[in-house]
Amino acid sequence: MTLEEFSSGEQKTESDPDNVVLCLLAADEDDDRDVALQIHFTLIQAFCCENDINILRVSNPGRLAELLLLETDGSPAASEGAAQPPDLHCVLVTNPHSSQWKDPALSQLICFCRESRYMDQWVPVINLPER
């Protein structure tokens, strides 16, 4: 499983969206008031729905970075003089085209998204608490 940051300059899924299995949209309470970000999320959600990509909203992008091991207090990324943490507002999770490779955690997330759609919650939300 690989993670790709979704940004206008680095979108690798334009040529093959079939290998993207999950889109994580991360935003905190302050981001909810950002109209430009909400428009961006709407466009991403439309793309994901059109291409049968599961979508999951996640609160607390900082905590998501910690879970993905991208940013911790003593990490090299934080100590290399990086002015801003990585932008994790949208993370695409891809699955290689190997039918032999299956990740049980990813399967559970996809099942959770599918069950949420059955209950008319098209974009389920997972709240990530602070440590």
DSSP file with accessible surface (Angstrom, degrees, kcal/mol):
  #  RESIDUE AA STRUCTURE BP1 BP2  ACC     N-H-->O    O-->H-N    N-H-->O    O-->H-N    TCO  KAPPA ALPHA  PHI   PSI    X-CA   Y-CA   Z-CA
    1    1 A M              0   0   94      0, 0.0     2,-0.3     0, 0.0    94,-0.2   0.000 360.0 360.0 360.0 135.0    0.0    0.0    0.0
    2    2 A T  E     -A   94   0A  75     92,-1.3    92,-2.6     2,-0.0     2,-0.4  -0.908 360.0-139.7-124.9 154.9    1.3    3.4   -0.9
    3    3 A L  E     -A   93   0A  79     -2,-0.3     2,-0.4    90,-0.2    90,-0.2  -0.927  15.7-170.2-113.7 135.6    0.2    6.9    0.1
    4    4 A E  E     -A   92   0A  30     88,-2.4    88,-2.8    -2,-0.4     2,-0.4  -0.991  22.8-127.6-125.3 134.9    0.2    9.7   -2.4
    5    5 A E  E     -A   91   0A  64     -2,-0.4     2,-0.9    86,-0.2    86,-0.2  -0.653  25.0-134.2 -78.6 130.8   -0.4   13.4   -1.5
    6    6 A F        +     0   0   29     84,-1.8     2,-0.3    -2,-0.4    84,-0.2  -0.770  47.5 138.6 -90.4 105.6   -3.1   14.8   -3.7
    7    7 A S    >>  -     0   0   29     -2,-0.9     3,-0.9     1,-0.1     4,-0.6  -0.972  64.8-103.9-143.4 161.7   -2.0   18.1   -5.0
    8    8 A S  T 34 S+     0   0  121     -2,-0.3     3,-0.3     1,-0.3    -1,-0.1   0.831 119.0  41.3 -59.1 -31.5   -2.3   19.8   -8.4
    9    9 A G  T 34 S+     0   0   70      1,-0.2    -1,-0.3    -3,-0.0    -3,-0.0   0.659 119.3  41.1 -91.7 -14.3    1.3   19.2   -9.3
   10   10 A E  T <4  +     0   0  116     -3,-0.9     2,-1.0    -5,-0.1    -1,-0.2   0.149  69.5 136.4-122.4  22.3    1.7   15.6   -8.0
   11   11 A Q    ><  +     0   0   46     -4,-0.6     3,-0.5    -3,-0.3    -5,-0.1  -0.572  19.2 171.2 -78.9 105.1   -1.4   13.8   -9.0
   12   12 A K  T 3   +     0   0  150     -2,-1.0     3,-0.5     1,-0.2     4,-0.4   0.529  65.8  74.2 -87.9  -9.0   -0.3   10.5  -10.3
   13   13 A T  T 3   +     0   0    1      1,-0.2    -1,-0.2     2,-0.2     7,-0.1   0.498  67.0  92.2 -87.5  -0.8   -3.8    9.0  -10.6
   14   14 A E  S <  S+     0   0  142     -3,-0.5    -1,-0.2     1,-0.2    -2,-0.1   0.912  94.7  37.8 -58.3 -41.3   -4.7   11.0  -13.7
   15   15 A S  S    S+     0   0  112     -3,-0.5    -1,-0.2     1,-0.2    -2,-0.2   0.774 135.7  15.9 -82.9 -25.7   -3.6    8.2  -16.0
   16   16 A D    >   +     0   0   52     -4,-0.4     3,-0.9     1,-0.1    -1,-0.2  -0.592  55.2 164.4-150.6  84.3   -4.8    5.3  -13.8
   17   17 A P  G >   +     0   0   23      0, 0.0     3,-1.4     0, 0.0    -3,-0.1   0.590  64.4  88.9 -76.3  -4.4   -7.3    6.0  -11.0
   18   18 A D  G 3  S+     0   0  123      1,-0.3    77,-0.1    -5,-0.1    -5,-0.0   0.764  81.2  55.6 -66.6 -24.9   -8.0    2.2  -10.8
   19   19 A N  G <  S+     0   0   38     -3,-0.9    76,-2.9    -6,-0.1     2,-0.5   0.572  85.1  95.5 -87.4  -3.8   -5.2    1.6   -8.3
   20   20 A V  E <   +B   94   0A   6     -3,-1.4    74,-0.3    74,-0.2     3,-0.1  -0.743  42.7 167.5 -85.8 124.3   -6.6    4.1   -5.8
   21   21 A V  E     +     0   0A  27     72,-2.7    33,-1.1    -2,-0.5     2,-0.3   0.595  60.6  25.6-112.0 -16.8   -8.8    2.4   -3.2
   22   22 A L  E     -Bc  93  54A   2     71,-1.5    71,-3.3    31,-0.2     2,-0.5  -0.989  54.4-159.0-152.7 139.6   -9.2    5.0   -0.5
   23   23 A C  E     -Bc  92  55A   0     31,-2.5    33,-2.6    -2,-0.3     2,-0.6  -0.984  12.3-158.1-119.4 120.1   -9.2    8.8   -0.3
   24   24 A L  E     -Bc  91  56A  18     67,-3.2    67,-2.5    -2,-0.5     2,-0.7  -0.886   3.4-165.9 -98.4 120.9   -8.6   10.3    3.2
   25   25 A L  E     -Bc  90  57A   0     31,-2.7    33,-2.9    -2,-0.6     2,-0.5  -0.939  11.4-168.0-106.7 111.0   -9.8   13.9    3.6
   26   26 A A  E     + c   0  58A   0     63,-2.0     2,-0.3    -2,-0.7    33,-0.2  -0.871  18.0 149.5-107.5 129.9   -8.4   15.4    6.7
   27   27 A A        -     0   0    7     31,-2.2    33,-0.5    -2,-0.5     2,-0.2  -0.983  27.6-148.3-154.4 144.5   -9.6   18.6    8.2
   28   28 A D     >  -     0   0   62     -2,-0.3     4,-1.0    31,-0.2     3,-0.5  -0.435  46.2 -84.4-102.6-176.3   -9.8   20.1   11.7
   29   29 A E  T >4 S+     0   0  157      1,-0.2     3,-0.6     2,-0.2     4,-0.4   0.866 128.1  54.2 -59.9 -37.4  -12.4   22.6   13.0
   30   30 A D  G >4 S+     0   0  104      1,-0.2     3,-1.1     2,-0.2    -1,-0.2   0.867 103.4  56.9 -65.2 -34.0  -10.5   25.6   11.7
   31   31 A D  G >4 S+     0   0   27     -3,-0.5     3,-1.5     1,-0.2    -1,-0.2   0.739  90.4  72.8 -69.5 -22.9  -10.5   24.0    8.2
   32   32 A D  G << S+     0   0   89     -4,-1.0    -1,-0.2    -3,-0.6    -2,-0.2   0.755  96.4  51.2 -63.7 -22.5  -14.3   23.8    8.2
   33   33 A R  G <  S+     0   0  179     -3,-1.1     2,-1.0    -4,-0.4    -1,-0.3   0.475  84.3 101.3 -92.1  -2.1  -14.4   27.6    7.8
   34   34 A D    <>  -     0   0   71     -3,-1.5     4,-2.1     1,-0.2     5,-0.2  -0.723  53.0-171.1 -86.9 101.6  -12.0   27.5    4.8
   35   35 A V  H  > S+     0   0  103     -2,-1.0     4,-2.3     1,-0.2     5,-0.2   0.893  83.2  53.8 -63.4 -41.2  -14.4   27.9    1.8
   36   36 A A  H  > S+     0   0   69      1,-0.2     4,-2.3     2,-0.2    -1,-0.2   0.913 109.7  48.2 -61.0 -42.0  -11.6   27.1   -0.8
   37   37 A L  H  > S+     0   0   18      2,-0.2     4,-2.8     1,-0.2    -1,-0.2   0.903 109.7  52.5 -66.1 -39.0  -10.7   23.9    1.0
   38   38 A Q  H  X S+     0   0   49     -4,-2.1     4,-2.1     2,-0.2    -2,-0.2   0.890 109.8  48.6 -65.4 -37.3  -14.4   22.8    1.1
   39   39 A I  H  X S+     0   0   98     -4,-2.3     4,-2.3     2,-0.2    -1,-0.2   0.923 111.0  51.3 -65.0 -42.8  -14.7   23.4   -2.6
   40   40 A H  H  X S+     0   0   76     -4,-2.3     4,-2.4     1,-0.2    -2,-0.2   0.934 109.9  49.2 -58.3 -46.2  -11.5   21.4   -3.1
   41   41 A F  H  X S+     0   0    1     -4,-2.8     4,-2.9     1,-0.2    -1,-0.2   0.892 108.6  53.7 -61.5 -40.4  -13.0   18.6   -1.0
   42   42 A T  H  X S+     0   0   88     -4,-2.1     4,-2.2     2,-0.2    -1,-0.2   0.921 110.2  46.6 -62.0 -43.3  -16.2   18.7   -3.0
   43   43 A L  H  X S+     0   0  115     -4,-2.3     4,-2.2     2,-0.2    -2,-0.2   0.908 112.9  49.1 -66.0 -40.8  -14.3   18.3   -6.3
   44   44 A I  H  X S+     0   0    6     -4,-2.4     4,-2.8     2,-0.2    -2,-0.2   0.925 110.3  51.4 -63.8 -42.9  -12.2   15.5   -4.9
   45   45 A Q  H  X S+     0   0   46     -4,-2.9     4,-2.8     1,-0.2     5,-0.2   0.908 109.1  50.7 -62.3 -39.8  -15.4   13.7   -3.6
   46   46 A A  H  X S+     0   0   58     -4,-2.2     4,-2.4     2,-0.2    -1,-0.2   0.929 111.3  48.2 -62.8 -44.2  -17.0   14.0   -7.1
   47   47 A F  H  X S+     0   0   56     -4,-2.2     4,-1.6     1,-0.2    -2,-0.2   0.934 113.1  48.0 -60.6 -45.7  -13.9   12.5   -8.7
   48   48 A C  H  <>S+     0   0    1     -4,-2.8     5,-3.0     1,-0.2    -2,-0.2   0.915 111.9  48.4 -64.4 -43.2  -13.8    9.7   -6.1
   49   49 A C  H ><5S+     0   0   79     -4,-2.8     3,-1.2     1,-0.2    -1,-0.2   0.915 110.8  51.5 -63.3 -40.7  -17.5    8.9   -6.5
   50   50 A E  H 3<5S+     0   0  156     -4,-2.4    -1,-0.2     1,-0.2    -2,-0.2   0.811 116.5  40.3 -65.5 -29.7  -17.1    8.8  -10.3
   51   51 A N  T 3<5S-     0   0   45     -4,-1.6    -1,-0.2    -5,-0.2    -2,-0.2   0.175 113.5-112.3-107.5  16.4  -14.2    6.4  -10.1
   52   52 A D  T < 5 +     0   0  148     -3,-1.2     2,-0.5     1,-0.2    -3,-0.2   0.890  62.4 154.4  54.3  46.4  -15.6    4.2   -7.3
   53   53 A I      < -     0   0    8     -5,-3.0    -1,-0.2    -8,-0.1   -31,-0.2  -0.902  45.1-120.6-105.3 128.1  -13.0    5.3   -4.8
   54   54 A N  E     -c   22   0A  17    -33,-1.1   -31,-2.5    -2,-0.5     2,-0.4  -0.427  27.2-152.3 -66.8 142.9  -13.9    5.0   -1.1
   55   55 A I  E     -c   23   0A   7     67,-0.3     2,-0.4   -33,-0.2   -31,-0.2  -0.948  14.8-179.7-122.0 140.0  -13.8    8.3    0.8
   56   56 A L  E     -c   24   0A   3    -33,-2.6   -31,-2.7    -2,-0.4     2,-0.4  -0.988  17.7-144.8-141.1 123.5  -13.2    8.8    4.5
   57   57 A R  E     -cd  25 125A  45     67,-3.1    69,-2.5    -2,-0.4     2,-0.4  -0.745  18.6-167.1 -86.2 139.0  -13.1   12.1    6.4
   58   58 A V  E     -cd  26 126A   9    -33,-2.9   -31,-2.2    -2,-0.4    69,-0.2  -0.993  10.7-143.7-129.5 130.5  -10.6   12.3    9.2
   59   59 A S  S    S+     0   0   27     67,-2.2    69,-0.3    -2,-0.4   -31,-0.2  -0.551  75.6  35.2 -84.0 159.0  -10.4   14.9   11.9
   60   60 A N     >  -     0   0   26    -33,-0.5     4,-1.9    -2,-0.2     3,-0.4   0.995  58.2-165.8  67.1  73.4   -7.1   16.1   13.2
   61   61 A P  H  > S+     0   0   21      0, 0.0     4,-2.3     0, 0.0     5,-0.1   0.831  88.0  60.0 -58.0 -31.8   -4.6   16.2   10.3
   62   62 A G  H  > S+     0   0   29      2,-0.2     4,-1.8     1,-0.2     9,-0.1   0.917 105.9  46.0 -62.6 -43.4   -1.7   16.5   12.8
   63   63 A R  H  > S+     0   0   38     -3,-0.4     4,-2.5     2,-0.2    -1,-0.2   0.883 109.3  55.8 -66.7 -37.0   -2.6   13.3   14.5
   64   64 A L  H  X S+     0   0   12     -4,-1.9     4,-2.2     1,-0.2    -2,-0.2   0.923 105.7  52.0 -60.3 -42.4   -3.0   11.6   11.1
   65   65 A A  H  <>S+     0   0    2     -4,-2.3     5,-3.0     1,-0.2     6,-1.0   0.901 109.5  49.8 -60.6 -41.0    0.6   12.7   10.3
   66   66 A E  H ><5S+     0   0   45     -4,-1.8     3,-1.4     3,-0.2    -1,-0.2   0.923 110.4  49.7 -63.1 -43.6    1.8   11.1   13.6
   67   67 A L  H 3<5S+     0   0   89     -4,-2.5    -2,-0.2     1,-0.3    -1,-0.2   0.842 111.2  48.8 -65.2 -32.9    0.0    7.9   12.7
   68   68 A L  T 3<5S-     0   0   50     -4,-2.2    -1,-0.3    -5,-0.2    -2,-0.2   0.375 113.8-121.5 -85.8   3.5    1.5    7.8    9.3
   69   69 A L  T < 5S+     0   0  147     -3,-1.4    -3,-0.2     2,-0.2     3,-0.2   0.801  80.1 119.9  61.3  31.9    4.9    8.5   10.9
   70   70 A L  S   <S+     0   0   72     -5,-3.0     2,-0.3     1,-0.3    -4,-0.2   0.678  75.8  21.7 -94.3 -22.3    5.4   11.6    8.9
   71   71 A E        +     0   0   52     -6,-1.0     2,-0.3    -9,-0.1    -1,-0.3  -0.909  63.7 150.5-153.8 116.9    5.7   14.0   11.8
   72   72 A T    >   -     0   0   56     -2,-0.3     3,-1.4    -3,-0.2     6,-0.3  -0.928  56.7 -99.0-136.7 168.2    6.6   13.5   15.4
   73   73 A D  T 3  S+     0   0  167     -2,-0.3    -1,-0.1     1,-0.3     0, 0.0   0.870 122.4  29.1 -58.4 -37.7    8.2   15.8   17.9
   74   74 A G  T 3  S+     0   0   74      4,-0.0    -1,-0.3    -3,-0.0     5,-0.0   0.221  92.5 127.5-108.3  15.9   11.6   14.3   17.5
   75   75 A S    <>  -     0   0   14     -3,-1.4     4,-1.5     1,-0.1     3,-0.4  -0.335  68.7-120.3 -74.7 156.8   11.4   13.1   13.9
   76   76 A P  H  > S+     0   0   89      0, 0.0     4,-1.2     0, 0.0    -1,-0.1   0.871 112.9  60.1 -61.8 -34.1   13.9   14.0   11.2
   77   77 A A  H  4>S+     0   0   46      1,-0.2     5,-0.6     2,-0.2     3,-0.2   0.891 107.9  44.5 -62.0 -36.9   11.2   15.7    9.2
   78   78 A A  H  45S+     0   0   50     -3,-0.4     3,-0.5    -6,-0.3    -1,-0.2   0.811 115.2  47.8 -76.8 -28.0   10.6   18.1   12.1
   79   79 A S  H  <5S+     0   0   93     -4,-1.5    -1,-0.2     1,-0.2    -2,-0.2   0.548  90.0  80.7 -91.9  -7.4   14.2   18.8   12.7
   80   80 A E  T  <5S-     0   0  154     -4,-1.2    -1,-0.2    -3,-0.2     3,-0.1   0.276 114.9 -98.7 -82.8  12.9   15.3   19.4    9.1
   81   81 A G  T   5 +     0   0   65     -3,-0.5     2,-0.4     1,-0.2    -2,-0.1   0.708  61.7 168.8  82.4  17.4   14.0   23.0    9.3
   82   82 A A      < -     0   0   62     -5,-0.6    -1,-0.2     1,-0.2    -2,-0.0  -0.532  24.0-156.4 -66.0 121.4   10.7   22.2    7.6
   83   83 A A  S    S+     0   0  104     -2,-0.4    -1,-0.2    -3,-0.1    -2,-0.1   0.858  74.2  27.9 -70.0 -36.8    8.7   25.4    8.1
   84   84 A Q  S    S-     0   0  162     -3,-0.1    -1,-0.1     3,-0.0     3,-0.1  -0.944  84.8-111.5-127.0 149.4    5.3   23.7    7.7
   85   85 A P        -     0   0   83      0, 0.0   -14,-0.1     0, 0.0    -2,-0.0  -0.290  56.0 -76.6 -68.9 162.9    4.1   20.1    8.3
   86   86 A P        -     0   0   55      0, 0.0     2,-0.9     0, 0.0   -21,-0.1  -0.292  48.5-110.4 -60.8 144.7    3.2   18.0    5.3
   87   87 A D        +     0   0   79      1,-0.1     3,-0.2    -3,-0.1    -3,-0.0  -0.702  44.5 167.1 -80.2 109.1   -0.2   18.9    3.8
   88   88 A L        +     0   0   12     -2,-0.9   -62,-0.5     1,-0.2     3,-0.2   0.006  34.7 119.1-112.6  27.2   -2.4   15.9    4.5
   89   89 A H  S    S+     0   0   43      1,-0.3   -63,-2.0   -64,-0.1     2,-0.4   0.853  89.0  21.2 -62.2 -32.1   -5.7   17.4    3.6
   90   90 A C  E    S+ B   0  25A   4     -3,-0.2   -84,-1.8   -65,-0.2     2,-0.4  -0.963  70.4 177.1-139.4 122.7   -6.1   14.7    1.0
   91   91 A V  E     -AB   5  24A   4    -67,-2.5   -67,-3.2    -2,-0.4     2,-0.5  -0.991  15.7-151.6-124.5 127.9   -4.2   11.4    1.0
   92   92 A L  E     -AB   4  23A   5    -88,-2.8   -88,-2.4    -2,-0.4     2,-0.6  -0.871   6.3-153.2-100.0 130.6   -4.8    8.8   -1.7
   93   93 A V  E     -AB   3  22A   5    -71,-3.3   -72,-2.7    -2,-0.5   -71,-1.5  -0.904  15.2-163.6-103.6 124.4   -4.2    5.2   -0.7
   94   94 A T  E     -AB   2  20A   5    -92,-2.6   -92,-1.3    -2,-0.6   -74,-0.2  -0.776  10.3-151.8-110.3 155.5   -3.2    2.9   -3.6
   95   95 A N        -     0   0   42    -76,-2.9     7,-0.0    -2,-0.3    -2,-0.0  -0.991  25.9-117.0-124.2 126.4   -3.2   -0.8   -3.9
   96   96 A P        -     0   0   65      0, 0.0     5,-0.1     0, 0.0     0, 0.0  -0.181  29.3-111.2 -58.5 157.9   -0.8   -2.6   -6.3
   97   97 A H  S    S+     0   0  134      2,-0.0     2,-0.6     3,-0.0     3,-0.0   0.279  80.1 120.4 -77.9  14.7   -2.5   -4.6   -9.1
   98   98 A S    >   -     0   0   52      1,-0.2     3,-0.8     2,-0.0     0, 0.0  -0.692  52.1-158.7 -82.1 121.9   -1.3   -7.8   -7.5
   99   99 A S  T 3  S+     0   0  105     -2,-0.6    -1,-0.2     1,-0.2    -2,-0.0   0.693  90.2  62.5 -72.9 -15.7   -4.3  -10.0   -6.7
  100  100 A Q  T 3  S+     0   0  174     -3,-0.0     2,-0.6     1,-0.0    -1,-0.2   0.733  86.9  83.5 -79.1 -22.7   -2.1  -11.9   -4.2
  101  101 A W    <   +     0   0   93     -3,-0.8     2,-0.4    -5,-0.1    -1,-0.0  -0.724  53.2 162.1 -91.8 118.7   -1.5   -8.9   -2.0
  102  102 A K        -     0   0  163     -2,-0.6    -3,-0.0    -7,-0.0    -7,-0.0  -0.999  25.0-154.9-136.3 136.2   -4.3   -8.2    0.5
  103  103 A D     >  -     0   0   39     -2,-0.4     4,-2.5     1,-0.1     5,-0.2  -0.936   6.6-154.8-110.7 117.4   -4.1   -6.0    3.6
  104  104 A P  H  > S+     0   0   96      0, 0.0     4,-2.2     0, 0.0     5,-0.1   0.874  95.3  52.3 -61.6 -35.9   -6.6   -6.9    6.3
  105  105 A A  H  > S+     0   0   57      2,-0.2     4,-2.0     1,-0.2     5,-0.2   0.928 110.9  47.0 -66.0 -42.4   -6.6   -3.4    7.8
  106  106 A L  H  > S+     0   0    7      1,-0.2     4,-2.5     2,-0.2     5,-0.2   0.911 110.4  53.5 -65.1 -39.3   -7.3   -1.9    4.4
  107  107 A S  H  X S+     0   0   60     -4,-2.5     4,-2.4     1,-0.2    -1,-0.2   0.899 108.0  50.4 -61.6 -39.7  -10.1   -4.4    3.8
  108  108 A Q  H  X S+     0   0  145     -4,-2.2     4,-2.5     2,-0.2    -1,-0.2   0.897 110.1  49.9 -66.0 -40.6  -11.7   -3.4    7.1
  109  109 A L  H  X S+     0   0   55     -4,-2.0     4,-2.3     2,-0.2    -2,-0.2   0.922 111.5  48.0 -63.1 -43.2  -11.6    0.3    6.2
  110  110 A I  H  X S+     0   0   29     -4,-2.5     4,-2.4     2,-0.2    -2,-0.2   0.912 111.5  50.5 -65.0 -39.3  -13.2   -0.4    2.8
  111  111 A C  H  X S+     0   0   47     -4,-2.4     4,-2.8    -5,-0.2     5,-0.2   0.918 109.1  52.0 -63.4 -42.0  -15.8   -2.5    4.4
  112  112 A F  H  X S+     0   0   80     -4,-2.5     4,-2.2     1,-0.2    -2,-0.2   0.921 110.4  48.2 -60.0 -43.8  -16.5    0.3    6.9
  113  113 A C  H  X S+     0   0    0     -4,-2.3     4,-2.0     2,-0.2    -2,-0.2   0.921 111.9  49.4 -63.8 -42.9  -16.9    2.8    4.0
  114  114 A R  H  X S+     0   0  103     -4,-2.4     4,-1.7     1,-0.2    -2,-0.2   0.933 111.3  48.5 -63.3 -44.9  -19.3    0.4    2.2
  115  115 A E  H  X S+     0   0  107     -4,-2.8     4,-1.1     1,-0.2    -1,-0.2   0.878 108.9  54.3 -63.7 -36.8  -21.4   -0.1    5.3
  116  116 A S  H  <>S+     0   0    3     -4,-2.2     5,-2.8    -5,-0.2     3,-0.4   0.894 105.8  52.4 -64.1 -39.5  -21.6    3.6    5.9
  117  117 A R  H ><5S+     0   0   64     -4,-2.0     3,-1.8     1,-0.2    -1,-0.2   0.882 103.9  57.0 -63.7 -37.3  -22.9    4.1    2.3
  118  118 A Y  H 3<5S+     0   0  178     -4,-1.7    -1,-0.2     1,-0.3    -2,-0.2   0.803 106.7  49.9 -62.2 -27.4  -25.6    1.6    3.0
  119  119 A M  T 3<5S-     0   0  138     -4,-1.1    -1,-0.3    -3,-0.4    -2,-0.2   0.120 124.2-106.7 -96.7  19.5  -26.7    3.7    5.9
  120  120 A D  T < 5S+     0   0  129     -3,-1.8     2,-0.8     1,-0.2    -3,-0.2   0.739  83.9 126.8  62.1  26.3  -26.7    6.9    3.7
  121  121 A Q      < +     0   0   82     -5,-2.8    -1,-0.2     1,-0.1    -2,-0.2  -0.836  34.6 179.3-108.2  91.8  -23.5    8.3    5.2
  122  122 A W  S    S+     0   0  156     -2,-0.8   -67,-0.3     1,-0.3    -5,-0.2   0.784  74.3  33.8 -70.3 -28.8  -21.6    8.8    1.9
  123  123 A V  S    S-     0   0   31     -3,-0.1    -1,-0.3    -7,-0.1   -67,-0.2  -0.808  84.3-155.9-127.8  90.7  -18.5   10.2    3.6
  124  124 A P        -     0   0    1      0, 0.0   -67,-3.1     0, 0.0     2,-0.4  -0.285   9.2-138.5 -65.8 154.4  -18.0    8.6    7.0
  125  125 A V  E     -d   57   0A  70    -69,-0.2     2,-0.5   -67,-0.0   -67,-0.2  -0.947  12.8-165.8-119.4 133.7  -16.0   10.5    9.6
  126  126 A I  E     -d   58   0A  55    -69,-2.5   -67,-2.2    -2,-0.4     2,-0.6  -0.983  15.4-145.3-116.6 123.4  -13.4    9.1   12.0
  127  127 A N        -     0   0  120     -2,-0.5   -67,-0.1   -69,-0.2   -69,-0.1  -0.817   8.7-156.4 -90.3 119.5  -12.4   11.4   14.8
  128  128 A L        -     0   0   31     -2,-0.6   -65,-0.2   -69,-0.3   -64,-0.1  -0.848  14.0-146.8 -96.6 111.7   -8.7   11.1   15.7
  129  129 A P        -     0   0   97      0, 0.0     2,-0.0     0, 0.0     0, 0.0  -0.354  22.5-100.3 -74.7 158.4   -8.2   12.2   19.4
  130  130 A E              0   0  134      1,-0.1   -70,-0.0    -2,-0.1   -67,-0.0  -0.335 360.0 360.0 -67.2 158.6   -5.0   13.8   20.5
  131  131 A R              0   0  230     -2,-0.0    -1,-0.1     0, 0.0   -68,-0.0  -0.311 360.0 360.0 -71.2 360.0   -2.5   11.6   22.3
